[in-house]
């Protein structure tokens, strides 16, 4: 254990001596100071605040991911190329301690710079602003809904022949993708109901709805929300998102069985369209912004740790230029693959080459999902609660378990690479 801390200390000293940490800190603080003067919001203080939080801190996070990934890919490859790694092994030090120490040093440097950025953000925003837990309606999973839809789809005489002859797993996946964006239509003078489990009808709750139609046009929205003993009337012309606080309403009772029902009565002149899985949310009060910022900070450090561990693994088994190239390509693929899968999910009418490409892209999206997701920043900017359970899960997996596993793999590959050279 002592050797691990010594390797981490020496690597951290090297990062400081080469001015890597200083340059990252200066660039991050400069971006945090300049960006708020460049941003142009939607004309509201809330819109400017959201953009400032998302893109100022997001810019620093992106810089750290790229810079520390590049540094990690050179950490061992450079020493191996200059024959300095053998001198380290004379002490002796286990390969595992060397790899894990270098990962820890880079994570510490990234955590320090990210902490400076969060501190700079704290001077610009109100730390006492409350955040909210975002609750979704209780619904069957897209996979469960796809199974029900599959039977009806196959029984329909208008179903295309290509779909009938396709593999059941392929059709189920496509139907599950469609289930996420399935619309429900609420006609005039009709009522829609969504259920939320385990939510008390108390003060502080709010409903967030996305009122939309197929053409994404503005439309007149009028109606009444009811949830347990709470309710709210709306009369508004909206395009995207409307958050409605719920207040006590006499004569309104709660649903039985521990499941409360949120209802919306459409009193407008036109039908409204909702995607229940995306457009209906119940907001429950959580804690203050500074606590949310702390949880988001831990999640971002966890993602940095996974990226650095991957770069160090490449550094242990590849040359520096090749390791850097593979790391950058992997980073690009991790950012692009979710969009590719979302835009081109249908493989029924593709040729063999396209299908292979979709399989590879889908696999890449699943593997790199922890890196490609910036959900902590998006939730933080929207004052949505970064859930503690998810933060702990990411910290255990990305900050502890996966770096240790990747270090063990690097320790297995490193001596074999040494013998080849």
Sine and cosine of phi, psi and omega as CSV:
sin_phi,cos_phi,sin_psi,cos_psi,sin_omega,cos_omega
0.00,0.00,-0.61,0.79,0.00,-1.00
-0.89,0.45,-0.62,0.79,0.01,-1.00
-0.91,0.41,-0.59,0.81,0.05,-1.00
-0.87,0.49,-0.75,0.67,0.00,-1.00
-0.90,0.43,-0.55,0.83,0.02,-1.00
-0.93,0.37,-0.67,0.75,0.05,-1.00
-0.89,0.45,-0.69,0.72,0.01,-1.00
-0.88,0.47,-0.66,0.75,0.00,-1.00
-0.90,0.43,-0.71,0.71,-0.01,-1.00
-0.90,0.43,-0.64,0.77,0.02,-1.00
-0.92,0.39,-0.64,0.77,0.03,-1.00
-0.92,0.40,-0.62,0.79,0.07,-1.00
-0.89,0.46,-0.64,0.77,0.03,-1.00
-0.90,0.43,-0.64,0.77,0.04,-1.00
-0.91,0.42,-0.57,0.82,0.04,-1.00
-0.96,0.28,-0.67,0.74,-0.05,-1.00
-0.91,0.43,-0.59,0.80,0.01,-1.00
-0.99,0.15,0.10,0.99,0.03,-1.00
0.91,0.42,0.28,0.96,0.03,-1.00
-0.89,0.46,-0.75,0.67,-0.01,-1.00
-0.90,0.43,-0.67,0.75,-0.03,-1.00
-0.90,0.44,-0.70,0.72,-0.02,-1.00
-0.91,0.41,-0.64,0.77,0.03,-1.00
-0.91,0.41,-0.64,0.77,0.00,-1.00
-0.91,0.41,-0.70,0.72,0.00,-1.00
-0.91,0.42,-0.70,0.71,0.00,-1.00
-0.90,0.44,-0.63,0.78,-0.02,-1.00
-0.93,0.38,-0.73,0.69,0.00,-1.00
-0.91,0.41,-0.59,0.80,0.04,-1.00
-0.90,0.43,-0.67,0.74,0.03,-1.00
-0.90,0.43,-0.67,0.74,0.02,-1.00
-0.89,0.45,-0.52,0.86,-0.01,-1.00
-0.99,0.16,-0.58,0.82,-0.12,-0.99
-1.00,0.07,-0.62,0.78,-0.15,-0.99
-0.84,0.54,-0.69,0.72,0.00,-1.00
-0.85,0.53,-0.41,0.91,0.04,-1.00
-0.99,0.10,-0.24,0.97,-0.01,-1.00
-0.99,-0.13,-0.39,0.92,-0.13,-0.99
-0.95,0.30,0.61,-0.79,0.11,-0.99
-0.82,-0.57,0.92,-0.39,-0.07,-1.00
-1.00,-0.01,-0.41,-0.91,-0.03,-1.00
-1.00,-0.07,0.24,0.97,0.02,-1.00
1.00,-0.08,-0.06,1.00,0.02,-1.00
-0.92,-0.40,0.52,-0.86,0.06,-1.00
-0.86,0.50,-0.56,0.83,0.01,-1.00
-0.91,0.42,-0.65,0.76,0.01,-1.00
-0.91,0.42,-0.67,0.74,0.04,-1.00
-0.90,0.43,-0.67,0.74,0.01,-1.00
-0.88,0.47,-0.68,0.73,0.01,-1.00
-0.88,0.47,-0.72,0.70,0.01,-1.00
-0.90,0.43,-0.64,0.77,-0.02,-1.00
-0.89,0.45,-0.72,0.69,-0.02,-1.00
-0.91,0.41,-0.73,0.69,-0.11,-0.99
-0.92,0.39,-0.76,0.65,-0.17,-0.98
-1.00,-0.06,-0.43,0.90,0.08,-1.00
-0.95,0.32,-0.80,0.60,0.05,-1.00
-0.93,0.36,-0.56,0.83,0.04,-1.00
-0.91,0.42,-0.59,0.81,0.06,-1.00
-0.90,0.44,-0.67,0.75,0.04,-1.00
-0.90,0.43,-0.68,0.73,0.00,-1.00
-0.89,0.46,-0.69,0.73,0.03,-1.00
-0.89,0.46,-0.66,0.75,0.05,-1.00
-0.87,0.49,-0.70,0.72,-0.01,-1.00
-0.91,0.40,-0.63,0.78,0.01,-1.00
-0.87,0.50,-0.76,0.65,-0.05,-1.00
-0.93,0.36,-0.73,0.68,-0.08,-1.00
-0.92,0.39,-0.72,0.69,-0.03,-1.00
-0.96,0.28,-0.50,0.87,0.12,-0.99
-0.90,0.44,-0.70,0.72,0.04,-1.00
-0.89,0.45,-0.66,0.75,0.01,-1.00
-0.92,0.39,-0.64,0.77,-0.02,-1.00
-0.91,0.41,-0.59,0.81,0.01,-1.00
-0.92,0.38,-0.31,0.95,0.02,-1.00
-0.98,-0.17,-0.16,0.99,-0.18,-0.98
-0.88,0.48,-0.70,0.71,-0.01,-1.00
-0.99,-0.17,-0.61,0.79,-0.03,-1.00
-0.86,0.51,-0.62,0.78,0.00,-1.00
-0.92,0.39,-0.70,0.71,0.02,-1.00
-0.91,0.43,-0.62,0.79,0.01,-1.00
-0.92,0.40,-0.65,0.76,-0.01,-1.00
-0.92,0.38,-0.55,0.83,-0.02,-1.00
-1.00,-0.02,0.13,0.99,0.04,-1.00
0.87,0.48,0.50,0.87,0.03,-1.00
-1.00,-0.09,-0.28,0.96,-0.01,-1.00
-0.93,0.37,-0.55,0.84,0.03,-1.00
-0.89,0.45,-0.58,0.82,0.03,-1.00
-0.91,0.42,-0.59,0.81,0.04,-1.00
-0.91,0.41,-0.61,0.79,-0.06,-1.00
-0.95,0.31,-0.29,0.96,0.00,-1.00
-0.92,0.40,-0.37,0.93,-0.21,-0.98
-0.89,0.45,-0.65,0.76,-0.08,1.00
-0.99,-0.11,0.32,-0.95,0.05,-1.00
-0.70,-0.72,0.70,-0.71,0.01,-1.00
-0.93,0.36,0.53,-0.85,0.04,-1.00
-0.85,0.53,-0.63,0.78,-0.02,-1.00
-0.86,0.51,-0.68,0.74,0.00,-1.00
-0.92,0.40,-0.59,0.81,0.02,-1.00
-0.90,0.44,-0.77,0.64,-0.05,-1.00
-0.90,0.43,-0.76,0.65,-0.05,-1.00
-0.91,0.41,-0.56,0.83,0.05,-1.00
-0.91,0.42,-0.65,0.76,0.03,-1.00
-0.93,0.38,-0.61,0.79,0.07,-1.00
-0.88,0.47,-0.73,0.69,-0.04,-1.00
-0.88,0.48,-0.63,0.78,-0.01,-1.00
-0.91,0.42,-0.69,0.72,0.01,-1.00
-0.92,0.40,-0.63,0.78,0.03,-1.00
-0.90,0.43,-0.64,0.76,0.02,-1.00
-0.89,0.45,-0.66,0.75,0.04,-1.00
-0.89,0.45,-0.70,0.71,0.03,-1.00
-0.91,0.42,-0.64,0.77,0.02,-1.00
-0.90,0.43,-0.60,0.80,0.02,-1.00
-0.91,0.41,-0.74,0.67,-0.01,-1.00
-0.91,0.41,-0.65,0.76,0.01,-1.00
-0.91,0.42,-0.57,0.82,0.05,-1.00
-0.91,0.42,-0.63,0.78,0.07,-1.00
-0.88,0.48,-0.68,0.74,0.01,-1.00
-0.90,0.43,-0.67,0.75,0.03,-1.00
-0.90,0.43,-0.61,0.79,0.05,-1.00
-0.91,0.42,-0.65,0.76,0.04,-1.00
-0.90,0.43,-0.61,0.79,0.04,-1.00
-0.91,0.41,-0.58,0.81,-0.03,-1.00
-0.89,0.46,-0.44,0.90,0.02,-1.00
-0.98,0.22,-0.24,0.97,-0.08,-1.00
-0.96,-0.26,-0.28,0.96,-0.07,-1.00
-0.85,-0.52,0.28,-0.96,0.04,-1.00
-0.99,0.11,0.93,-0.37,-0.07,-1.00
-0.94,0.34,-0.28,0.96,-0.02,-1.00
-1.00,-0.03,-0.02,1.00,0.03,-1.00
-0.85,0.52,0.79,-0.61,-0.07,-1.00
-0.97,0.24,0.49,-0.87,0.14,-0.99
-0.92,-0.40,0.16,-0.99,-0.12,-0.99
-0.73,-0.69,0.60,-0.80,0.22,-0.98
-0.95,0.33,0.70,-0.71,0.01,-1.00
-0.98,-0.22,0.90,-0.43,-0.06,-1.00
-0.95,-0.32,0.68,-0.73,0.00,-1.00
-0.98,-0.22,0.42,-0.91,0.04,-1.00
-0.89,0.46,0.47,-0.88,0.08,-1.00
-0.98,0.21,0.92,-0.40,-0.05,-1.00
-0.61,-0.79,0.34,-0.94,0.14,-0.99
-0.87,0.49,0.49,-0.87,0.05,-1.00
-0.91,0.41,0.39,-0.92,0.05,-1.00
-0.82,0.57,-0.55,0.83,0.01,-1.00
-0.93,0.36,-0.65,0.76,0.04,-1.00
-0.92,0.40,-0.66,0.75,0.02,-1.00
-0.91,0.41,-0.57,0.82,0.01,-1.00
-0.90,0.43,-0.60,0.80,0.01,-1.00
-0.90,0.44,-0.64,0.77,0.04,-1.00
-0.92,0.38,-0.69,0.72,0.01,-1.00
-0.91,0.43,-0.53,0.85,-0.05,-1.00
-0.88,0.47,-0.70,0.71,-0.01,-1.00
-0.89,0.47,-0.70,0.72,0.01,-1.00
-0.93,0.38,-0.58,0.81,-0.04,-1.00
-0.92,0.38,-0.67,0.74,-0.01,-1.00
-0.95,0.33,-0.47,0.88,0.00,-1.00
-0.99,0.16,-0.23,0.97,-0.01,-1.00
-0.98,0.22,0.79,-0.61,-0.01,-1.00
-0.94,0.35,-0.31,0.95,0.00,-1.00
-1.00,0.04,0.00,1.00,0.02,-1.00
-0.91,0.41,0.76,-0.65,-0.03,-1.00
-0.85,0.53,0.49,-0.87,-0.01,-1.00
-0.89,0.46,-0.62,0.79,-0.01,-1.00
-0.86,0.51,-0.58,0.81,0.01,-1.00
-0.95,0.32,-0.64,0.77,-0.02,-1.00
-0.90,0.45,-0.56,0.83,-0.05,-1.00
-1.00,-0.01,-0.09,1.00,-0.01,-1.00
-0.97,0.24,0.33,-0.94,0.06,-1.00
-0.89,0.45,0.59,-0.80,-0.01,-1.00
-0.88,0.48,-0.62,0.78,-0.01,-1.00
-0.89,0.46,-0.60,0.80,0.01,-1.00
-0.92,0.38,-0.72,0.70,-0.01,-1.00
-0.91,0.42,-0.65,0.76,0.03,-1.00
-0.89,0.46,-0.64,0.77,0.02,-1.00
-0.91,0.41,-0.65,0.76,0.02,-1.00
-0.91,0.41,-0.65,0.76,0.03,-1.00
-0.92,0.39,-0.57,0.82,0.06,-1.00
-0.91,0.42,-0.62,0.78,0.07,-1.00
-0.89,0.45,-0.64,0.77,0.01,-1.00
-0.94,0.35,-0.52,0.85,-0.05,-1.00
-0.89,0.45,-0.54,0.84,-0.01,-1.00
-0.89,0.46,-0.60,0.80,-0.05,-1.00
-0.97,-0.23,0.29,0.96,-0.01,-1.00
-0.93,0.37,0.73,-0.69,-0.02,-1.00
-0.99,-0.11,0.60,-0.80,0.24,-0.97
-0.93,-0.36,0.68,-0.73,-0.01,-1.00
-0.97,-0.26,0.77,-0.64,0.05,-1.00
-0.95,-0.30,0.94,-0.34,-0.02,-1.00
-0.96,0.29,0.24,-0.97,0.04,-1.00
-0.87,0.49,0.69,-0.72,-0.01,-1.00
0.90,0.43,0.37,0.93,0.07,-1.00
-0.94,-0.33,0.30,-0.95,-0.03,-1.00
-0.84,-0.55,0.73,-0.68,0.09,-1.00
-0.95,-0.30,0.54,-0.84,-0.05,-1.00
-0.77,-0.63,0.73,-0.68,0.11,-0.99
-0.76,-0.65,0.63,-0.77,-0.07,-1.00
-0.95,-0.32,0.61,-0.79,0.03,-1.00
-0.81,-0.59,0.81,-0.59,-0.07,-1.00
-1.00,-0.03,0.67,-0.74,0.13,-0.99
0.96,0.29,0.49,0.87,0.00,-1.00
-0.89,-0.46,0.81,-0.58,0.05,-1.00
-0.99,0.12,0.67,-0.75,0.04,-1.00
-0.98,0.17,0.99,0.15,-0.03,-1.00
-0.85,-0.53,0.16,-0.99,0.02,-1.00
-0.89,0.45,0.53,-0.85,0.03,-1.00
0.97,-0.24,-0.26,0.97,0.03,-1.00
-0.96,0.29,0.48,-0.88,0.06,-1.00
-0.57,-0.82,0.42,-0.91,0.06,-1.00
-0.95,-0.32,0.73,-0.68,0.11,-0.99
-0.89,-0.45,0.85,-0.52,-0.05,-1.00
-0.82,-0.57,0.54,-0.84,0.14,-0.99
-0.93,-0.37,0.97,-0.24,0.00,-1.00
-1.00,0.08,0.83,-0.56,-0.10,-1.00
-0.50,-0.86,0.16,-0.99,0.17,-0.99
-0.58,-0.81,-0.02,-1.00,-0.11,-0.99
-0.90,0.44,-0.44,0.90,-0.04,-1.00
-0.99,-0.17,0.07,1.00,-0.01,-1.00
0.80,0.60,0.67,0.74,0.00,-1.00
-0.99,-0.10,0.40,-0.92,0.13,-0.99
-0.92,0.39,0.55,-0.84,0.01,-1.00
-0.45,-0.90,0.29,-0.96,-0.03,-1.00
-0.99,0.16,0.83,-0.55,-0.01,-1.00
-0.88,-0.47,0.88,-0.48,0.04,-1.00
-0.66,-0.75,0.67,-0.74,0.01,-1.00
0.14,-0.99,-0.18,-0.98,-0.06,-1.00
-0.70,-0.72,0.77,-0.64,0.13,-0.99
-0.99,-0.11,0.59,-0.81,0.12,-0.99
-0.66,-0.75,0.69,-0.73,0.06,-1.00
-0.53,-0.85,0.94,-0.33,-0.08,-1.00
0.86,0.52,-0.81,-0.58,0.04,-1.00
-1.00,-0.06,0.24,0.97,-0.03,-1.00
-0.93,-0.36,0.31,-0.95,0.04,-1.00
-0.16,-0.99,0.13,-0.99,0.03,-1.00
-0.27,-0.96,0.61,-0.79,0.09,-1.00
-0.97,-0.22,0.60,-0.80,0.04,-1.00
-0.79,-0.62,0.56,-0.83,0.10,-0.99
-0.52,-0.85,0.99,-0.13,-0.21,-0.98
-0.42,-0.91,0.41,-0.91,0.17,-0.99
-0.95,-0.32,0.90,-0.43,-0.11,-0.99
-0.74,-0.68,0.36,-0.93,0.02,-1.00
-0.93,-0.36,-0.68,0.73,-0.15,-0.99
-0.86,-0.51,-0.98,0.21,-0.19,-0.98
-0.85,-0.53,0.68,-0.73,0.05,-1.00
-0.73,-0.68,0.83,-0.55,0.04,-1.00
-0.96,-0.27,0.83,-0.55,-0.10,-0.99
-0.86,-0.50,0.92,-0.40,0.09,-1.00
-0.92,0.39,0.63,-0.78,0.02,-1.00
-0.99,-0.15,0.72,-0.69,-0.02,-1.00
-0.85,-0.53,0.36,-0.93,0.02,-1.00
-0.86,0.51,0.72,-0.70,0.05,-1.00
-0.79,-0.61,0.85,-0.52,-0.02,-1.00
-0.92,0.40,0.55,-0.84,0.08,-1.00
0.99,0.12,0.18,0.98,0.01,-1.00
-0.91,-0.41,0.84,-0.55,-0.03,-1.00
-0.96,-0.27,0.30,-0.95,-0.01,-1.00
-1.00,0.05,0.39,-0.92,0.07,-1.00
-0.95,0.32,0.44,-0.90,0.03,-1.00
-1.00,0.00,0.21,-0.98,0.09,-1.00
1.00,0.10,0.24,0.97,0.04,-1.00
0.97,0.23,0.09,1.00,0.02,-1.00
-0.88,-0.47,0.89,-0.45,0.01,-1.00
-1.00,0.00,0.58,-0.82,-0.04,-1.00
-0.95,-0.31,0.78,-0.62,0.16,-0.99
-1.00,-0.10,0.83,-0.55,0.00,-1.00
-0.88,-0.47,0.49,-0.87,0.09,-1.00
-0.72,-0.69,0.86,-0.52,0.06,-1.00
-0.99,-0.11,0.86,-0.51,-0.01,-1.00
-1.00,0.08,0.98,-0.21,0.02,-1.00
-0.99,-0.16,0.18,0.98,0.00,-1.00
-0.99,0.13,-0.09,-1.00,-0.06,-1.00
-1.00,-0.06,-0.09,1.00,-0.03,-1.00
-0.70,-0.72,0.37,-0.93,0.03,-1.00
-0.95,0.32,0.51,-0.86,0.03,-1.00
-0.91,-0.42,0.50,-0.87,-0.03,-1.00
-0.87,-0.50,0.73,-0.68,0.00,-1.00
-0.77,-0.64,0.59,-0.81,0.26,-0.97
-0.98,-0.19,0.98,-0.21,-0.16,-0.99
-0.81,0.58,-0.59,0.81,-0.04,-1.00
-0.97,0.25,-0.29,0.96,-0.06,-1.00
-0.87,-0.49,-0.50,0.87,-0.21,-0.98
-0.97,-0.23,-0.06,1.00,-0.03,-1.00
-0.85,-0.53,0.89,-0.46,-0.02,-1.00
-0.63,-0.77,0.61,-0.79,0.09,-1.00
-0.94,-0.34,0.79,-0.61,-0.04,-1.00
-0.98,-0.22,0.83,-0.55,0.03,-1.00
-0.91,-0.41,0.72,-0.69,-0.07,-1.00
-0.84,0.54,0.66,-0.75,0.04,-1.00
-0.89,-0.45,-0.82,-0.57,-0.02,-1.00
-0.88,-0.48,-0.26,-0.97,-0.12,-0.99
-0.99,0.17,0.26,-0.97,-0.06,-1.00
-0.87,0.49,-0.61,0.79,-0.08,-1.00
-0.91,0.42,-0.55,0.84,0.09,-1.00
-0.93,0.36,-0.63,0.78,0.05,-1.00
-0.90,0.43,-0.64,0.76,0.04,-1.00
-0.89,0.46,-0.63,0.78,0.02,-1.00
-0.90,0.43,-0.68,0.73,0.03,-1.00
-0.92,0.40,-0.65,0.76,0.05,-1.00
-0.89,0.46,-0.61,0.79,0.03,-1.00
-0.87,0.49,-0.71,0.70,0.01,-1.00
-0.89,0.46,-0.64,0.77,0.02,-1.00
-0.91,0.41,-0.66,0.75,0.01,-1.00
-0.92,0.39,-0.63,0.78,0.07,-1.00
-0.90,0.44,-0.60,0.80,0.03,-1.00
-0.90,0.44,-0.67,0.74,0.04,-1.00
-0.91,0.41,-0.67,0.74,0.07,-1.00
-0.85,0.53,-0.67,0.75,-0.01,-1.00
-0.87,0.49,-0.68,0.74,0.01,-1.00
-0.91,0.41,-0.67,0.74,0.01,-1.00
-0.89,0.45,-0.70,0.71,-0.02,-1.00
-0.91,0.42,-0.66,0.75,0.02,-1.00
-0.88,0.48,-0.65,0.76,0.04,-1.00
-0.91,0.42,-0.69,0.72,0.04,-1.00
-0.89,0.46,-0.63,0.78,0.03,-1.00
-0.93,0.38,-0.60,0.80,0.08,-1.00
-0.87,0.49,-0.71,0.70,0.04,-1.00
-0.88,0.47,-0.61,0.79,-0.02,-1.00
-0.91,0.42,-0.46,0.89,-0.05,-1.00
-0.99,0.16,-0.34,0.94,-0.08,-1.00
-0.83,-0.55,-0.06,1.00,0.00,-1.00
-0.76,-0.65,0.33,-0.95,0.13,-0.99
-0.94,0.35,0.32,-0.95,-0.11,-0.99
-0.86,0.51,-0.75,0.66,-0.01,-1.00
-0.89,0.45,-0.66,0.75,-0.02,-1.00
-0.93,0.37,-0.67,0.75,0.01,-1.00
-0.88,0.48,-0.68,0.73,0.02,-1.00
-0.91,0.42,-0.66,0.75,0.01,-1.00
-0.89,0.46,-0.73,0.69,-0.01,-1.00
-0.89,0.46,-0.64,0.77,-0.01,-1.00
-0.90,0.43,-0.71,0.71,-0.02,-1.00
-0.92,0.39,-0.67,0.74,0.03,-1.00
-0.88,0.47,-0.68,0.74,0.03,-1.00
-0.88,0.47,-0.64,0.77,0.02,-1.00
-0.90,0.44,-0.68,0.74,0.02,-1.00
-0.90,0.43,-0.69,0.72,0.01,-1.00
-0.89,0.45,-0.63,0.78,-0.01,-1.00
-0.89,0.45,-0.50,0.87,0.02,-1.00
-0.99,0.12,-0.53,0.84,-0.09,-1.00
-1.00,0.03,-0.55,0.83,-0.16,-0.99
-0.88,0.48,-0.63,0.78,0.04,-1.00
-0.87,0.49,-0.62,0.79,0.03,-1.00
-0.92,0.39,-0.63,0.78,0.01,-1.00
-0.90,0.44,-0.71,0.71,-0.01,-1.00
-0.90,0.44,-0.62,0.78,-0.02,-1.00
-0.95,0.32,-0.61,0.79,-0.05,-1.00
-0.99,0.16,-0.48,0.88,-0.05,-1.00
-0.78,-0.63,0.92,0.40,-0.04,-1.00
-1.00,0.09,-0.26,0.97,-0.14,-0.99
-1.00,-0.04,0.89,-0.45,-0.01,-1.00
-0.93,-0.37,0.18,0.98,-0.05,-1.00
-0.95,0.31,-0.54,0.84,-0.07,-1.00
-0.94,-0.34,0.44,0.90,0.01,-1.00
-0.97,-0.26,0.33,-0.94,0.06,-1.00
-1.00,0.09,-0.02,-1.00,-0.09,-1.00
-0.90,0.44,-0.64,0.77,-0.02,-1.00
-0.90,0.43,-0.69,0.72,0.02,-1.00
-0.90,0.43,-0.62,0.79,0.00,-1.00
-0.91,0.41,-0.65,0.76,0.05,-1.00
-0.89,0.46,-0.67,0.74,0.04,-1.00
-0.88,0.47,-0.63,0.77,0.03,-1.00
-0.92,0.39,-0.64,0.77,0.04,-1.00
-0.88,0.48,-0.72,0.69,-0.02,-1.00
-0.91,0.42,-0.68,0.73,-0.01,-1.00
-0.90,0.43,-0.66,0.75,0.01,-1.00
-0.90,0.43,-0.64,0.77,0.05,-1.00
-0.90,0.44,-0.69,0.73,0.02,-1.00
-0.89,0.45,-0.62,0.79,0.01,-1.00
-0.91,0.42,-0.64,0.77,0.00,-1.00
-0.93,0.36,-0.66,0.76,-0.06,-1.00
-0.94,0.33,-0.65,0.76,-0.10,-0.99
-0.99,-0.11,0.21,0.98,-0.04,-1.00
-0.84,0.54,-0.63,0.77,0.01,-1.00
-0.88,0.47,-0.47,0.88,-0.02,-1.00
-1.00,0.03,-0.62,0.78,-0.09,-1.00
-0.96,0.28,-0.33,0.94,-0.04,-1.00
-1.00,0.07,0.78,-0.62,0.10,-1.00
-0.92,-0.38,0.58,0.81,-0.06,-1.00
-0.85,0.53,-0.56,0.83,0.04,-1.00
-0.85,0.52,-0.66,0.75,0.00,-1.00
-0.93,0.36,-0.66,0.75,-0.02,-1.00
-0.91,0.42,-0.68,0.73,0.03,-1.00
-0.92,0.39,-0.66,0.75,-0.01,-1.00
-0.88,0.48,-0.67,0.74,-0.03,-1.00
-0.92,0.38,-0.51,0.86,-0.02,-1.00
-1.00,-0.07,0.15,0.99,-0.04,-1.00
0.85,0.53,0.57,0.82,0.14,-0.99
-1.00,-0.08,0.62,-0.78,-0.08,-1.00
-0.92,0.38,0.83,-0.56,0.20,-0.98
-0.98,0.21,0.96,-0.29,-0.20,-0.98
-0.92,0.40,0.68,-0.73,-0.05,-1.00
-0.89,0.46,-0.63,0.78,0.01,-1.00
-0.87,0.49,-0.69,0.73,0.04,-1.00
-0.92,0.40,-0.61,0.79,0.03,-1.00
-0.89,0.45,-0.70,0.71,0.01,-1.00
-0.90,0.43,-0.66,0.75,0.00,-1.00
-0.87,0.48,-0.71,0.70,0.01,-1.00
-0.91,0.42,-0.64,0.77,0.00,-1.00
-0.90,0.44,-0.68,0.74,-0.01,-1.00
-0.92,0.39,-0.69,0.73,-0.07,-1.00
-0.98,0.19,-0.80,0.60,-0.13,-0.99
-1.00,0.10,-0.49,0.87,-0.05,-1.00
-1.00,-0.04,-0.40,0.92,-0.07,-1.00
-0.86,-0.51,-0.91,0.41,-0.18,-0.98
-0.90,0.43,-0.81,0.59,-0.08,-1.00
-0.91,0.42,-0.68,0.74,0.09,-1.00
-0.86,0.52,-0.61,0.80,0.03,-1.00
-0.91,0.41,-0.70,0.72,0.01,-1.00
-0.90,0.43,-0.68,0.73,0.02,-1.00
-0.92,0.38,-0.54,0.84,0.07,-1.00
-0.92,0.39,-0.64,0.76,0.06,-1.00
-0.89,0.46,-0.67,0.74,0.04,-1.00
-0.91,0.42,-0.67,0.74,0.04,-1.00
-0.89,0.45,-0.63,0.77,0.03,-1.00
-0.91,0.42,-0.49,0.87,0.07,-1.00
-0.96,0.27,-0.61,0.79,-0.05,-1.00
-0.99,0.12,-0.51,0.86,-0.13,-0.99
-0.87,0.48,-0.74,0.68,0.02,-1.00
-0.90,0.44,-0.52,0.86,0.04,-1.00
-0.94,0.34,-0.58,0.82,0.09,-1.00
-0.92,0.38,-0.59,0.81,0.04,-1.00
-0.89,0.46,-0.65,0.76,0.00,-1.00
-0.92,0.40,-0.61,0.79,0.01,-1.00
-0.90,0.44,-0.52,0.86,-0.03,-1.00
-1.00,0.07,0.00,0.00,0.00,0.00
